[in-house]
Amino acid sequence: MPTPTAPRRLAPFVLLQAASMIEVVGGSMLFILMPWLVLNITHSSTASGAMIALTSIPGLLLSPVLGSFIDRVGRRKVAMIAAILAAASNLLVPAIDATFGLNLFWIIALGIIRNGIGSAMPTSRKALLPDAARAGHINLERANSIHE
């Protein structure tokens, strides 16, 4: 008698891919929006470039340690918390604009916060890939090629 196998569940893999696509599109939109806002407010391309450079620092500093942190805390927990915090930091842009008015300081501060949080999202989702592929009975090489 053949052994029963677990049912194939594609939902975790599909949802992981959807989350990745949404994050990439949203992150790309922010990457265009933030320097444009600085240029619009200051009329200085130098200030836009400085904003990009300054907001990149958290990602550069956190990248070497994120893998260990994600392994210690948990892939799923970090992915969910990072997504929630990133969404909250995105909502701060219109909230701060309505409350204080956006200026160069606020845009740089929000960019640093967003990039500090956002660095964990792709790493933690990538770490979830083997579990999602296993649930969908997809071999890891195929899942990785679809994910990339």
HELIX and SHEET records of a PDB file:
HELIX    1   1 ALA A   11  THR A   42  1                                  32    
HELIX    2   2 SER A   45  VAL A   73  1                                  29    
HELIX    3   3 ARG A   75  THR A   99  1                                  25    
HELIX    4   4 LEU A  104  GLY A  118  1                                  15    
HELIX    5   5 ALA A  120  ALA A  135  1                                  16    
HELIX    6   6 LEU A  140  HIS A  147  1                                   8    
END                                                                             
